[in-house]
Amino acid sequence: ETVQPVSHHGLDATQSTGDLEPLKNVTPLIAAATKQEWGICKLLVDAGDNVYYVNPEGLSLKKVMNEYEKAQKQRNDPLSEDYLELKKKIKKH
């Protein structure tokens, strides 16, 4: 199989992907949690991602989860089933 330049596939190699600085020191687990992708978080925890990691700015899975719970309670919205399952998984650690 031959390798084709990215332009062959309609991709622009000069296009910027954006500022990646906000993702510095953020684990995939924290990134998924900030997007409320609790199902992905469960998979990452099962795969062994560090649930206790705190980045230099103080962001952690626990902090994101606490903010989610607070926001849901303020809106009188239920916590998602995936979130509740994630919370149970973390308690086992």
CYANA upper distance limits for C-alpha pairs under 8 A (distance plus 0.5 A):
  4 GLN  CA      8 HIS  CA      6.67
  4 GLN  CA      9 HIS  CA      8.32
  5 PRO  CA      9 HIS  CA      7.93
  6 VAL  CA     10 GLY  CA      7.27
  6 VAL  CA     11 LEU  CA      5.90
  6 VAL  CA     12 ASP  CA      7.54
  6 VAL  CA     13 ALA  CA      7.25
  7 SER  CA     11 LEU  CA      5.42
  7 SER  CA     12 ASP  CA      6.40
  7 SER  CA     13 ALA  CA      7.60
 20 LEU  CA     24 LYS  CA      7.45
 23 LEU  CA     31 ALA  CA      8.40
 25 ASN  CA     55 ASN  CA      6.26
 25 ASN  CA     56 PRO  CA      7.84
 26 VAL  CA     30 ILE  CA      6.58
 26 VAL  CA     31 ALA  CA      6.80
 26 VAL  CA     55 ASN  CA      7.20
 27 THR  CA     31 ALA  CA      6.66
 28 PRO  CA     32 ALA  CA      6.55
 28 PRO  CA     44 LEU  CA      8.25
 29 LEU  CA     33 ALA  CA      6.68
 29 LEU  CA     40 ILE  CA      8.39
 29 LEU  CA     41 CYS  CA      6.10
 29 LEU  CA     44 LEU  CA      6.69
 29 LEU  CA     45 VAL  CA      8.12
 29 LEU  CA     49 ASP  CA      7.28
 29 LEU  CA     51 VAL  CA      8.25
 29 LEU  CA     61 LEU  CA      7.69
 30 ILE  CA     34 THR  CA      6.66
 30 ILE  CA     59 LEU  CA      8.44
 30 ILE  CA     60 SER  CA      6.91
 30 ILE  CA     61 LEU  CA      5.86
 30 ILE  CA     64 VAL  CA      8.08
 31 ALA  CA     35 LYS  CA      7.15
 32 ALA  CA     36 GLN  CA      6.77
 32 ALA  CA     37 GLU  CA      5.62
 32 ALA  CA     38 TRP  CA      7.61
 32 ALA  CA     40 ILE  CA      7.01
 32 ALA  CA     41 CYS  CA      6.58
 33 ALA  CA     37 GLU  CA      6.13
 33 ALA  CA     38 TRP  CA      6.76
 33 ALA  CA     41 CYS  CA      6.95
 33 ALA  CA     61 LEU  CA      7.26
 33 ALA  CA     64 VAL  CA      6.98
 33 ALA  CA     65 MET  CA      7.77
 34 THR  CA     64 VAL  CA      6.77
 36 GLN  CA     68 TYR  CA      8.49
 37 GLU  CA     41 CYS  CA      6.86
 38 TRP  CA     42 LYS  CA      6.71
 38 TRP  CA     82 ASP  CA      5.87
 38 TRP  CA     83 TYR  CA      5.78
 38 TRP  CA     86 LEU  CA      7.29
 39 GLY  CA     43 LEU  CA      7.05
 39 GLY  CA     82 ASP  CA      6.02
 39 GLY  CA     83 TYR  CA      8.04
 39 GLY  CA     86 LEU  CA      8.30
 40 ILE  CA     44 LEU  CA      6.74
 41 CYS  CA     45 VAL  CA      6.62
 41 CYS  CA     86 LEU  CA      7.59
 42 LYS  CA     46 ASP  CA      6.66
 42 LYS  CA     82 ASP  CA      8.19
 42 LYS  CA     85 GLU  CA      8.17
 42 LYS  CA     86 LEU  CA      5.90
 42 LYS  CA     89 LYS  CA      8.08
 43 LEU  CA     47 ALA  CA      6.65
 44 LEU  CA     48 GLY  CA      6.88
 44 LEU  CA     49 ASP  CA      6.02
 45 VAL  CA     49 ASP  CA      5.58
 45 VAL  CA     50 ASN  CA      7.79
 45 VAL  CA     51 VAL  CA      7.52
 45 VAL  CA     89 LYS  CA      8.22
 45 VAL  CA     90 ILE  CA      8.30
 51 VAL  CA     61 LEU  CA      6.87
 51 VAL  CA     62 LYS  CA      8.40
 51 VAL  CA     90 ILE  CA      7.68
 52 TYR  CA     60 SER  CA      7.64
 52 TYR  CA     61 LEU  CA      7.71
 52 TYR  CA     62 LYS  CA      8.23
 53 TYR  CA     60 SER  CA      6.54
 53 TYR  CA     61 LEU  CA      7.96
 54 VAL  CA     58 GLY  CA      6.11
 54 VAL  CA     59 LEU  CA      6.04
 54 VAL  CA     60 SER  CA      5.10
 54 VAL  CA     61 LEU  CA      8.24
 55 ASN  CA     59 LEU  CA      5.92
 55 ASN  CA     60 SER  CA      7.07
 59 LEU  CA     63 LYS  CA      6.84
 59 LEU  CA     64 VAL  CA      7.89
 60 SER  CA     64 VAL  CA      6.86
 61 LEU  CA     65 MET  CA      6.58
 62 LYS  CA     66 ASN  CA      6.57
 63 LYS  CA     67 GLU  CA      6.74
 64 VAL  CA     68 TYR  CA      6.72
 65 MET  CA     69 GLU  CA      6.74
 66 ASN  CA     70 LYS  CA      6.66
 67 GLU  CA     71 ALA  CA      6.62
 68 TYR  CA     72 GLN  CA      6.63
 69 GLU  CA     73 LYS  CA      6.65
 69 GLU  CA     79 LEU  CA      7.52
 70 LYS  CA     74 GLN  CA      6.71
 71 ALA  CA     75 ARG  CA      6.83
 72 GLN  CA     76 ASN  CA      6.41
 72 GLN  CA     77 ASP  CA      5.39
 72 GLN  CA     78 PRO  CA      6.92
 72 GLN  CA     79 LEU  CA      7.11
 73 LYS  CA     77 ASP  CA      6.58
 73 LYS  CA     78 PRO  CA      7.96
 79 LEU  CA     83 TYR  CA      7.04
 79 LEU  CA     84 LEU  CA      7.33
 80 SER  CA     84 LEU  CA      6.89
 81 GLU  CA     85 GLU  CA      6.71
 82 ASP  CA     86 LEU  CA      6.60
 83 TYR  CA     87 LYS  CA      6.68
 84 LEU  CA     88 LYS  CA      6.92
 85 GLU  CA     89 LYS  CA      6.84
 86 LEU  CA     90 ILE  CA      6.74
 87 LYS  CA     91 LYS  CA      6.86
 88 LYS  CA     92 LYS  CA      7.27
 89 LYS  CA     93 HIS  CA      7.69
